[in-house]
Amino acid sequence: MGNWGLMNRRGLLLSLLALTLGLGVRAQQAPAQSAPEYGPAKGTLVVIGGAMTDNFGVPKKFIDLAGGPGKKFVIVPTNGGNRTADGKPRKYDPETVLGPWKTRGLTNVVMLHTWDPKVADTPEFVAPLLDADAVWFDGGRQWNGVDSYMNTRALMEFWNVLHRGGVIAGSSAGATIQGDYLVRGDTKGPDIMMTEEPNHQQGFAFLKRSAIDQHINTRNRWDDLIPVIRKFPQYLGIGLSEDTAIIVNGDAFEVIGRWKVTVHDNTHAYQPWDKPYDVLSPGDIYDMKARKIVKYGNGATPGRGGGGE
């Protein structure tokens, strides 16, 4: 090999070495993408404040996020009650539970319910979840769902729906159960915000570091999360009006639907004359990690506080 060929070969090796070193430096400089602190790393949550109708686009949004009415949907009515008044296990009529969803055009929709966590732990019970695109939790009392599914394979498969990029949604109790701290989880009645029952203090935590309340407009619950967040400042309090939802992706959510959403943040210094929470409207986007509104739906900057309709 001549001197010219040897020089070319050395030059090529030096160029490749420089390119490799450059790529390594850039790779080290690129920040690693951390997992979300609040919402799921994959998939979407739809969290609704109760009394959902088809008038404000919330059910359609849920169906669209799942991929359309032809996808596989699982409806969980368990929050409606595990036992009848005389203590017998409650049975649900699939046609009654699924009827409203079939009216909305769903063609592949099944009901999933048990009162027994041992059943919820079996392969046979969770089979409909293995290829589900979306799960919906009905309203009622959220502690019923906790009694049936907490620490079972069913809960793991609910999570796997999200891990596959699917959707989990729910209204009223089906909203609160998605949170981390379970407000109104006391079996003695829904007016008790913070139960002393140890098995009813935690939700499914699809939305981590949160406490979720519902029906805040029609039941005048605007201020009910204040003592919860005062006692547990590590949580973000989210109050939802009826026919109103937040769409959660990662650490951000957007408000859709009819009315207002409150966000209680005990790390924020509020003015003495303000209510200690932000009030969001449809179209507003909130960054839960930064704990601030990052976009207003109407382009305005509304004042902080509020507390009535």
N, C-alpha and C positions, 0 to 999 in steps of 0.2 A: 504494500500500500504506500503511495506517495505521500509527501508532506502535505499536499493540498487535501487529499482524502482524509488524512489523520486529523487535520485541523477542522474539517467539516464535521467529522464524527465527534470530536471534543466539543465543538460549538453546539451540536445537537443535544449532547448529554447535559451540558451546562444549561441550555434553554429548558430542557425537561425538568432539571433539578429546580430551577428558579420557579417554574410554573407550579411544581408540586409544593414547594415551600410557600408560595403565594396563596394557593388554595387552602393550605393548612392554617395560615394566619387568618384568612377570612373566615374559615370555619370556626376558629377559636373566638373571633370577634363577634360572630353571629350569636345573639342571645338565644338561649334555650327557651322554647315555648312552654310555659308552666301551665299546669292544669288549672281550670277555673276554681275560684274559691267558693262560689255560690251555686251556680247552675251546673248541669251535667256537662262533661267534656264532649259528649256527642248527643245528638237527639235534641228534642224540643219539649218544653213544658208549656201547657196551656192551663192557667190557673184562674178560675172564674168565681165571681162573688155571689152566685146563687140566682135562682129564678130565671134561668136562661131561656130565652125565646129565640126565634129565628129572625127577629126584626132588626138586629144590629150586627149581623155578620159573624158572630162568634162561632156557632156550630160549623158554618161553612169554612171558616179559617182552620178549625181543627181538622176537618176532612181534607182540605187542600194540603195542609202540612203533612198529613199522612201519605199523600200521593194520589188522592182522589177516592171516590166512592167504591171503586173496585178493589181496593186494598183490604187486608184482613184486620178487622176491628174486634176487640174484646171489651165487653161492657160488664163492669163489676158493680152489682147493686148492694153489696154487703153493708155499706154504711146505713142503709135503710133499716137495719135491724137483724140481729142474729137469732132472736127468740121472740115468740109471741107473748102476749100478756100472761098466758098460763104457763110459761116457761118451756114450751116445746120448741124444738128447732124450727126456725121459720123457713118456709119454702117460697120460692119466687116463680112466677109464671113467665117463661121465656118470651112468650109473645107480648105480654104486657111490658116487659123490660125493653125488648128489642123493637117494639112497634114504632116508637118515635124515630128511631134511627133508620129503619127501613123506609119510613115515609120520607126521610131526607135523602134517600137514594142508595143506601148501603146495600150491597149484594152479598157480602161475605162477612157476616157479623154474628158473634156467638156470645152467650152469657156465661159468666164464670162466677160461682159463689159456693162458699162453704162456711159453716159456723165453727168448724173443727180444724184447728191448726195442724193436727196430725194428718188430716186429709190434704191440707194445703201443702204438705211436705212430700206428697207422693208424685211419682212420674206421671201417673194417669191424670191427676188433676191439672198439672201444669202443662200438659201436652198442647192445649190451644195457644199457649203463650210462645211456644218455641219458634213459630213462624209469624207471629203477630206483627203488624206494622204500627198499631196504635192501641192504647188501653185507655178506657174512660172509667172514672170512679164517680158513681152517683152520690147524691147528697143524703143527709140523714144525721147520724151522730158518728163522728169520726172514730170514736173509741171502738166501735164495732169492727171496723176494718183493721185496726191495730190488733184486736183480740184474735182475729182470724189469720192474719198474714205476717205479723211481725216475727222475724227470725225463722222464717220458713223458706222452702225452696220457691214458693210462689213469689215472695218478695225478691229473691234473686233473679227470677225470670222477668219480673217487672223491670228491674234494672237492665237486664239484657236487651229488652226492647229498646231502651235508650242507647245502649252500647252499639246496637246495629243502626243507629241513626233514626229510630222511630220517635213516636210522640206519646207522651203521657199527659192526660188531661183530667179535669174533674171540676165539679161545681159545688159550692157550699162546703159541706163536709169533705167532698172530694177535692176541694182546694186546700183546706186546712191540713189534711192528711199528707199533702205533698211537702209540707214544711218540716223543719227540724224540731223545734219546740211545738208541742201540741196544745194550742189554746183551746179552752172549752172542752177539755177531755174528761171532765168529771162525770161519772155515771149518775150523780144525783141531779144534774141539770145543766143546761147550756149557759146559764148566767155566771157560772164559776169559771173565771178566766184561767186560774192557775190551780190545778188539782193537786191534792196531796197523795193521790193514788199513784204509786211509783210506776205501775205498768201502763199508765195513760198520760205520761209526760212527754213522750217522744213520738214524732211522726216518722214517716218513711224517709224524710230528708233528701228527696229528689232535689229540692231547693235547700241547700245547706245554709246553716247560720241564719235561719229565718224563723219567724213566727207569723202565721198567716191567719187573718180574720176575714169574715165575710158578712154580707148583708148590712154593711155599715151605714148605708143611706136609709133604707126602709126601717131598720130597727134602731136607729140613732146610736150606732156603735162607734162613732168617729173617734172618741177619746179612750175607748176600752183597752187599747194596746199600750197606753201610756204607762200604767203600773208594771206591765209585763216587761217592757224594755228598760224601765228604770231598775227593775230587779235583775234583769239579764241583759246588760248592755252589750254583750258579745253578739246578740242577735239583731237582725234588721227586721223591724215590724212592718208588715204589709197588710193594709186593710183594703178590701175590695167592695165596691158597690155592686148591686145586682145588674145582670146583663152586661157586665164589664169584666175584662180579662187582662192579664199580663201574659205576653208571649216571651218566654225565657229562652235565651240562647247564650250559653257560657255565663259570663258575669254581667250581662245586660238584659233588660227587658223593655218591651214596648207595650203601651197601654192601647187596647182596642175596645170597641163596644160603646156603651151608652153614656157612662157617667164618670165618676172620679175614683182615684186610687190614692190612698195615703201611704207615706213611707216614714216610719218612725226610726230615727237615728239618734241614739243617746250620746254619740261621740261628737255631735254637732252642737255648737252654742247658739241657742235661739234667743231672740229678744223677749224680755219679760211679757210683752203685750201680745206675743204670737203664740199660737198653738204649737206644741213641740213636735211638729211633723210637717213634711212637705205634702202638697196636694197636686196630683198629676191628672192630666186630662188625656183623652184619646189622641194618639199620635206622639205623645211625649215618650222619650227614651231615657231610661235611667241606668247609670253605670253603678252597679252594686259594690264593686271593688273600690271605686273612687268615691262612692256614696254621694253622687250628685247627678242632677238632670243634665244630660249632654245634648239634648235636642228637644225643642218644643214643637208640638204638632202644628200649631197655628202661627209659628214664627214669633210669638209674643213671649214676654218674660213675666209670668204672673207672680203676684206677691206670695210670700211664704205664709203658711198658716191656713186658716179656714176651719170649717168644722160643721157646716150645714149645707143644705141643698140650696 
